[in-house]
Amino acid sequence: MQPAQLFETALGLSKPWHITGVDFDQARRSLLIGIDFEAGARFAAPGVDGQHPVHDTVAKRYRHLNFFQYECELEVRVPRVKLPDGRVVLVEPGWAGKLSGFTLLFEALVLMLCQQMPFTAVGRIVGVSAYRVQALCGKYVELAEAQSDLSEVRRLAVDETSYQRGHKYVTLAADAEAEQRRVVFVTDGNDAAAIKKLAEHLSARAASPAQITDVSIDMSKAFISGVTEHLPKARITFDKFHVIAHASDAVGKTRKDEQKTDPSLKGMRWLLLKDTSKLSNAQLAALHDLLSQATSRRTARAWQQREQLRQILDCRQTNVLARALTAWCAQVMRSRVEHMKKVAQMIRNHFEAVPVWWTPRACCEPYPANGRP
């Protein structure tokens, strides 16, 4: 097999395309492959029926996958065809990527790497700038969004996450019924305006804000007001993780206050926040010693109250959960653990929105009318 035939096979070229030459530069560690098409070839144009004659050509370069340790580029005579209505349009070859200057296979490699590492690291590996890597990912996100159909979405899980120091947040919405919790929307900010943008996004994707029946959010007042205004038929649900997060924060604040008069509590922050199954024997012994003093230490009582809340929220029977949660709120409100009392009051204020768990059954089964504490 001749070198040209070898590279044609490796690249998957077929008529009318063929290789015109291969320039190998060992010093620069590069490989340049020239590609042209046969004289008299005709090409199809997107959205126009038939095969059309070539009007002229444009020389373009495409970065391709490396051949071993050598960077590879394709130098191609790309045809411009003349259409029946007189227009002249460029016809990209089938291997051309979605971002100018790359082949589809090269873009596939970049997208695969971007799932595992930052843009800068990917750029170093493939030999392009981080900005080009980011632009490539952005292009494919835009294409995916343009093709998305949200007409069947009924239940959403909405959350916020920080992406920079200085309280920079983004809001994400995922289809709660999809098997992989498919993300359907992302926007800057974590306020009611983010929910408004979500409603507008639904309207632009063959959907309607009125079709959303359930939304899982945290206990943010901004999210609550945004959902109430812009997703009018959605029932608000607070999932277990968000509720427990508030309780864990109360445990931390209680420890911080109490350690001012009890230095032995210093350094116990992570001990109180970690899952007990992940504690060492020494850590478990320290935790048990603290809990044995629950009558005199508010930090110990706060930890116990959080663990009780966690067990209640694991309940799968709605009526049982409602009764247990009512009793828990009453018990905490009678205690002297002020930070946990705030959590109990928050739960009381939004009692109907605290679920068993995010499942279709939990979303559809209402709490009893007399379940409020």
N, C-alpha and C positions, 0 to 999 in steps of 0.2 A: 504494500500500500504506500503510495506517495505521500509526502508530508501534507500537501494540500488536501488530499482525500481524508487523511487522518484527522485533521482539524475540522473538516466539514462534518465528519461523523461525530466528533466530540461536541461540536456546537449544535448538532441537530439540524444543519442546513439542508434545504431541499430546493428543487427548481422553482423559480428561475435564479435563486441565489447561489453564488459559488465564491470560493476564495481566490483572490487575485495575487496574494503574496503574504509572506510571513517575515517580519523583521524582528530578529532576536538580538537584544543588546544585553550582553552578560554584565558589562560594567554598570549599567543603570538598573540591572535586574528587572528588565521589562520585556514584554512581548507585545508586538503590534501586528494585528491580523487585518489585512485588507479584504473587504467584501464588496462584491458588485452583483449586478443582475444581468441576465442575457439580453442581447439586443432584440428589440421588438416585443419584449415582455409587456403584458398589460396587468393592471392591478385594480382590485376592488377598493372603493372608498367607503368609509363608515356612513351608513344611512342612505347610500345611493345604490340602486340596483345595477348589476352588470360589471364588466371589466373595462377599464378605461386606459387610453394610451398615455404614455409618459410625455409630459410637456418639457420638463428639465429636471435637474437633480441638485441636491444639496449635500455637501460633504459633512458628515457628522461622526463624532466619536462617542462610544459607549464603554464605560468601565464594566468589565466582566469579572467573573470569578478568577482568582489566581490559578495559574498553571504551576502546580507545586509552589516554590517560593518566589515565583516571578509574577509581578503585576501584569495583568493582561487588559488590553484595550482593543476594541473593534473599530476600525476606520471604514465607514460604510458610505456608499453613494446612495442616498435616500431619494426615491423618486417623488416628483410632484406630478400629479395626473390632471388632465383637462377633462372636466365633466361636461355632459350634454348642454347644460345651461351656460357654459362659458367660464365657469369658475375654475380656478386652479388651486388644488389642495395638496398638502403634504401627506404622504402615506407612510406611516411609521412601520418598520418591519415587525413581524410577530414577536420577536424577542425583546423589543424595546420596552423599558420599564415605564412606570407612571410618572417618574420624576426625570426631567431632562438629564441625559448624560449617563444613565445606568441601564444595564440589561435587567430583565425580570428576575433572572437567577441571582444576580448580585443583590437586588433589592430584597429578595426572599431571604438571603443570608443575613442581611442587615436587620430585617424585622425579627428574625429568629434570635439573633444576639441581643437585640433591644429588650426582649422579654426577660433576659437574665442579668443584664448589667447596664450601667449608666451610658448615656450618649457619648461621653468623652472616652470611655474605655472601648466602646464599639468603634469609634473613629480611629483610635490608635491601632486596632487590630486590622481594619480593612483599608486604612491609609487615606481616609477622607476626614474633613473637619467635622467636629461635633455639631456644628450648625447645619451642615448638609444632612447628617444623620437625623437630626431633629426634624428638619423640613421633610425628609422622606417619610418618617412616621406620621407627621401631621397630614401629609397628602393621603396616606392610606386610611387614616381616621376619617377624613372628610369624605372619601369614597364610601366607606362603610356606613357613615351617617346618612349619606344621600340615598343609599339602598335600603335603609332600615324601615321596617313596617311595624308600627307600634299599635296597630288597630286591635290586637288581641290582649294587650296589657290591661290588667285589672287591679293588681296589687303591687305597690311599690315599697321598697326599703330605701329610705333616704338618710344619709349620714354626711358628716363633715370630716375633713382631715386637714391638718396643717401641712404646707409644702415649703415654707420658708420661715426663718426666724422673724420675729416682729409681728406675730399674729396674722400671718397670711394663710387664708383658708380657701379650700374648694369644697363645693357641695356635689355629692354623687347620688344618683338615683339608679337603683337596680330593679329589674323585674323579679319580684319575690317569688313568683311561681316557676320561673325558669330553673331548670335543673342545675345550672352552673351560676345562678344569680347574675344573669347577664346585665352589665352596666348599659343603661340606655341614655344617660345624660350626665354631663359634667360641666360645671360653671364656676367662675370665681365667686368668692363670698360665702357667707353662711347666715344670711338673713332672709326676711320675707321676700326680698327682690329675687333671690335665687329660686324660690318656689314659683314666683311669677314667670321667670324664664323657663322653668320646667313645663309649666302649663302651655306656654307659647311653643315650646319644642314639640309637645304632644300634638298640637294643632297642625304643625308643619309636617308631621309624619303619619298621616292617615289615621289620626286618633283624635280624641276629644278629652279635655279635662274632666268632663262630666262622666266619662266611662270609668274613672278610677274609683273603686269602691273602698279600698283600704290603703292606708299609708303608715308605715312604721318609721317613727322619728325619735330623736332624743327629746328631753323635756325643755328644749329651748322655746322661749316665748315667741321669738321671731318665726321659728318654724311652725309653731302652732297657729299663729295668726296668718301666716302665708298659706298654709293648707286650708284653713277655714275660708279664706277669701278666694283663693284661686283654684282649689280642687273641691268644689262645693258639696259633692256627694260622697267624699271620702271619709271613712271612719278612721280616726287617729288611734294608733297603737304605739305603746312604748315597749320595746322589747327588753328581755331580761338583762342583757349586757349593759344597756344604758342605765337601768334602774340600779343594778349592782355597782356600776361605776360611781353613782352619786353616794351610795352607802360606803364604798371604799374611801372616797374623798372625805366623808365624815369621820371615819376611823382615823385617817391621817391627821385631820385637824384636831381631833380630840387628843391624840398622842402628843402633838406639838404643843398644845396648851398645857397638858398635864406634866410634860417633862420640865417645864419651868420651875416646878417645885419638887419634881422627882427625877433627878439626873439618871437614874437607872434605866429610864425609857429611851435614852439617847441611843441611836444606832439600831433601833428596832423597827424602823419604817418598813423595810422590805420584808422583814420577818412577818409583819402583820398583813402585808398585801399579797404575799405569795401563796399559791395553792399549797395546802398542807401536805399533799402527796409528793411535793417537790422539795420538802424541807429535809435537812440532814437530821441525824439523831440528836445532835447537840442543839440544833435549832428547835426541834420538837420539844426537847426538855425545857428550853427557855420559854417557849410559848405556853406549855402546860403550867410552868411555875407562875407565869403572869395570870393565866386564867383562873388559877386557884385563889387569886386575890380579887375576884370580880366584885365582891361586896365593897371593897375599898378603893378600887381603881376603875375609873370611868372608861379608860382605854380598853380594859378587858371586857367591860359590859358592851362597849360599842362593837368590838370584834364579834362577840356572841350574837348581838342583834343582827349584824350583817350576815352571819352564817345562817341564822334562822330565816332571814329574808331570802337567801339563796335557795334554801330547801323549799320554801313556800312557792317560789317562782318555778321550781322544777315540777310542780304538780301538773298533771295532765287533765284534771277534771275541773272545769270552770267554776262550778258552784263551791266545791271544796276550797279552791284557791281563794275565792272571794271571801269566804268565812274566815279562813286562816289569816288572810291579809288584813281584814277588819280587826281581828284580835291583835295582830302584831302592831298595827298603828296605835291602837288604844294602849297597849302595854308600853310602847316606846314613849308616847306622849305623857305617861305617868312617871317616866324615869327622869333622871337628872343629867342625861347625856344630851346637851343642847344641840350639838351639830346633827345627831341622828334624829332628833325631834323635827328638825327642819326637813329631813328626808321624808319622815312620816307624814308631815303636813303636805309636802309636795305630792305624795302618793294620794292622799285624801282629795286634794284639789283636782286630780286627774284620774280618779279611781277607775273609771270605765275603760281607760286607755291602757291599763297595765295588763298584758296578755299572759296566757299560759306559756306560749312560745309562738314563733312565727310559723304557723302551719295553716293550710287552708281551713282546717277544722276550727282552729282557734280564732281565725279571722272572721269566720261566718257565724260562730256561736256567740250570741250576745250575753252580757252579764245580767244577772237577775235585777229587776227593777229596784228591789230593796237591798241590793248588795253594797250600797255606799255606807261607809262607816259613819 
